[in-house]
Amino acid sequence: MEYLEGIIVDISDHVFLEKALVQREKLNTLGAISAEVAHEIRNPLVSIGGFARRLQAKHPEFPEADIIVRESQRLERMLDRIRNYLKPVQIHQKDCSVNGIIKDAVYLLAPEIDKHAIFCRLDLDPKNPTVRADLDVLNQVFINLIRNAIGAMNQGEALTIRSSQENQQVHIEFRNRTNKPKIKNPELLFLPFDEGGQSIGLPLCYRLVKTMGGVLSFGQEQDLVVFAVSLPKAGRSDENGDTEPLAVPSDVALDNV
C-alpha cells in the first residue's frame, strides 16, 4: 500500500506576523522620509509663499504670481498632513467585540448609506470574535473604510462587511464594487501625500491599525476592491478590563517637522 507521510503546518500566524513586520518597516521608512522632507522644505517654502504674495499685491495683473501662491499653499497643506500623520496618538486598549463595533459604525452612517442609495450587507462571525484594541479608534477606522467604499460605489450596489477568525487573528473585510479605474500602485493609498480621503483618512487608518498590533491591507479582484483589517484576538486583561494608554512608537511618532 502506498501512502504519503508528512506534516500539516498551519502558517496563518506566521503569514500575519510577516505582514506586520513588513508594515512596520514601511512605517519606519515613511516616518523618517516624511520628517526629513517636511523639515527641509518648510523654510524655503514659507519664503517662496511670502515673496509670491508680495509680488501678487504689487502686480495683481501677473497670473504667474497667482499660480505660485496657489501651489505654495498646496505644498503647505501637504506639510500639514505629514505633520498630523506623524503626531503621537494615544491608544487605550481593551477587549472589544468586533461585530458590535461594525454594527455601531453602520448605524452611525445609515443616513449617508441611504442618501447614496447603496446597501450594506453584514456577514458576521456568529462566534462574536473579540480583539484587543481601542474601541473608539477602531470604530473610526471602520467608519472611514465604509465612507471610502461609499465614495467608490454606484447606486444600488452592495458593500459587504465580513468578520471571521482563525487561530490568533480576527479578520474584517470591506468588499465592494468600484466605478474607478484599477489602482496601479496600491501602496500609495496609505501614504499621507494624497489630498483625497474623508474622516481620518486611509494613511492614518493604516498607522492606527498597526499601532494596535494589526495589519490593514488592500486587494483588487476584477471590478471589486477589498480593504482588510487583521487584528490579534483578545487575550487576558487586567481586573479593570483596560490597559495603560499606549503612545505611537517613537520610530513612527516623529514630531520634529
C-alpha positions in Angstrom: 0.0 0.0 0.0 1.3 3.4 -1.0 1.0 6.3 1.4 2.3 9.8 1.8 4.0 10.8 5.0 4.2 14.4 6.0 3.3 17.1 8.5 0.5 19.6 8.1 1.6 23.0 9.3 -0.8 26.0 9.8 1.2 29.0 8.7 -1.6 31.6 9.0 0.0 33.1 12.2 3.4 33.2 10.5 1.9 35.0 7.5 0.2 37.5 9.8 3.4 38.3 11.6 5.3 38.6 8.4 2.8 41.1 7.1 3.0 43.0 10.4 6.8 43.2 10.2 6.7 44.4 6.6 4.2 47.1 7.6 6.3 48.2 10.5 9.4 48.5 8.2 7.4 50.6 5.7 6.2 52.9 8.5 9.7 53.3 9.9 10.9 54.3 6.5 7.9 56.5 5.8 8.3 58.3 9.1 12.0 59.1 8.6 11.5 60.3 5.0 8.4 62.3 5.8 10.1 64.1 8.7 13.2 64.9 6.7 11.3 66.1 3.6 9.0 68.3 5.7 11.9 69.7 7.7 14.0 70.6 4.6 11.3 72.2 2.5 9.3 74.1 5.1 11.6 77.2 5.5 12.2 77.8 1.8 8.6 77.1 1.0 7.5 79.8 3.6 9.8 82.3 1.9 8.6 81.5 -1.6 5.0 81.8 -0.5 5.7 85.1 1.3 7.5 86.7 -1.6 4.9 85.4 -4.1 2.1 87.1 -2.0 4.1 90.4 -2.0 4.5 90.1 -5.8 0.9 89.4 -6.1 -0.1 92.5 -4.2 2.3 94.8 -6.2 1.4 93.3 -9.6 -2.1 91.8 -9.5 -2.0 91.7 -13.3 0.6 88.9 -13.2 -1.2 85.5 -13.4 2.1 83.8 -12.6 2.1 85.2 -9.1 -1.3 83.7 -8.5 0.0 80.3 -9.6 3.0 80.5 -7.3 0.8 81.4 -4.3 -1.7 78.7 -5.1 1.0 76.0 -5.5 2.9 77.1 -2.4 -0.4 76.9 -0.4 -0.9 73.4 -1.7 2.5 72.3 -0.6 1.9 73.9 2.8 -1.3 71.8 3.2 0.8 68.7 2.3 3.3 69.5 5.0 0.4 69.9 7.5 -0.9 66.4 6.5 2.6 64.9 7.1 2.9 66.7 10.5 -0.6 65.4 11.5 0.3 61.9 10.3 3.4 61.8 12.5 1.8 63.3 15.6 1.6 60.9 18.5 -1.7 59.3 19.2 -2.9 57.8 22.5 -4.3 54.3 22.3 -6.4 52.8 25.2 -6.7 49.1 24.5 -9.3 46.7 26.0 -11.2 43.6 24.8 -13.7 44.7 22.1 -16.5 43.0 20.2 -15.7 43.3 16.5 -19.3 42.6 15.5 -20.6 45.2 17.9 -18.2 47.9 16.5 -19.1 47.1 12.9 -22.8 47.4 13.7 -22.3 50.7 15.5 -20.3 52.1 12.6 -23.0 51.1 10.1 -25.8 52.5 12.3 -23.9 55.9 12.6 -23.5 56.0 8.8 -27.1 54.9 8.0 -28.1 58.4 6.7 -25.1 58.5 4.3 -25.8 54.9 3.2 -29.4 55.8 2.5 -28.5 59.1 0.8 -26.2 57.3 -1.7 -28.9 54.5 -2.2 -26.5 51.7 -1.6 -26.8 48.5 0.6 -24.7 47.3 3.4 -24.6 43.5 3.8 -23.2 42.2 7.1 -21.7 38.7 7.1 -20.6 38.5 10.7 -19.0 35.6 12.5 -21.6 34.1 14.8 -19.0 33.4 17.5 -18.6 37.1 18.0 -14.8 37.5 17.9 -13.1 39.9 20.2 -9.9 41.8 19.7 -7.6 43.8 22.0 -8.0 47.3 20.6 -9.1 50.9 21.3 -12.9 50.8 20.8 -13.2 54.4 19.7 -10.2 54.3 17.4 -11.3 51.0 15.7 -14.8 52.5 15.3 -13.3 55.5 13.5 -11.2 53.2 11.3 -14.3 51.2 10.3 -16.3 54.4 9.7 -13.6 55.7 7.4 -13.3 52.4 5.4 -17.1 52.4 4.9 -17.1 56.0 3.8 -14.3 55.3 1.4 -16.3 52.5 -0.1 -19.4 54.7 -0.4 -17.5 57.2 -2.4 -16.4 54.5 -4.9 -19.9 52.8 -5.4 -22.9 53.4 -7.7 -26.5 53.5 -6.6 -28.0 50.1 -5.9 -24.7 48.3 -5.2 -23.8 46.5 -2.0 -21.0 46.8 0.4 -20.2 43.5 2.2 -18.6 43.6 5.6 -17.4 40.3 6.8 -15.9 39.3 10.1 -14.1 36.0 10.7 -11.4 34.4 12.9 -8.7 31.8 12.7 -6.1 30.8 15.1 -4.9 34.0 16.8 -6.3 36.6 14.4 -9.6 38.2 13.7 -10.2 39.5 10.1 -12.6 42.2 9.0 -13.2 42.7 5.2 -14.9 45.6 3.4 -15.7 44.4 -0.1 -17.5 46.5 -2.8 -17.7 47.1 -6.5 -16.0 50.3 -7.7 -16.5 52.6 -10.6 -13.0 53.8 -10.5 -10.0 52.5 -12.6 -7.9 49.8 -11.2 -5.2 51.2 -8.9 -1.7 50.7 -10.3 0.2 51.4 -7.1 -2.0 50.3 -4.2 0.8 51.0 -1.7 0.4 54.8 -2.3 -3.1 54.6 -0.8 -1.5 54.6 2.7 0.9 57.5 2.2 0.0 60.9 3.7 0.6 62.9 0.5 -2.7 62.5 -1.3 -5.3 65.3 -0.9 -8.3 62.9 -1.1 -9.9 60.9 1.6 -12.5 61.6 4.3 -12.6 61.5 8.1 -9.3 60.4 9.5 -8.1 59.1 6.1 -6.6 55.9 4.8 -3.0 56.7 5.8 -3.9 57.3 9.4 -6.2 54.2 9.4 -3.1 52.3 8.3 -1.0 53.7 11.1 -3.6 53.3 13.8 -4.3 49.7 12.9 -0.6 49.0 13.0 -0.3 50.7 16.4 -3.0 48.4 17.8 -0.9 45.4 16.6 -2.8 44.7 13.4 -2.5 45.0 9.6 -4.5 47.0 7.1 -4.3 45.7 3.6 -5.8 46.4 0.2 -6.7 44.0 -2.6 -8.3 44.2 -6.1 -10.4 41.5 -7.8 -11.6 42.5 -11.2 -14.2 45.2 -10.5 -14.1 44.6 -6.7 -11.9 46.2 -4.1 -11.3 44.8 -0.6 -9.9 46.5 2.4 -9.0 44.0 5.1 -8.2 44.7 8.8 -6.5 41.9 10.7 -6.0 42.1 14.5 -4.8 39.8 17.2 -7.5 38.0 19.2 -8.2 39.4 22.7 -6.1 37.9 25.4 -6.1 38.3 29.1 -6.8 41.8 30.5 -6.3 43.3 33.9 -9.0 43.4 36.5 -10.4 46.7 35.1 -10.5 45.3 31.6 -8.2 48.1 30.4 -4.5 48.8 29.9 -2.3 51.8 30.3 -2.5 54.1 27.3 -0.1 53.3 24.6 1.6 56.0 22.5 2.7 55.5 18.9 6.2 54.1 19.0 9.0 56.7 18.7 10.0 55.3 15.3 6.7 56.5 13.9 5.7 59.4 16.2 8.3 61.8 14.8 7.2 65.3 15.8 10.1 67.4 14.6 8.6 68.9 11.5 
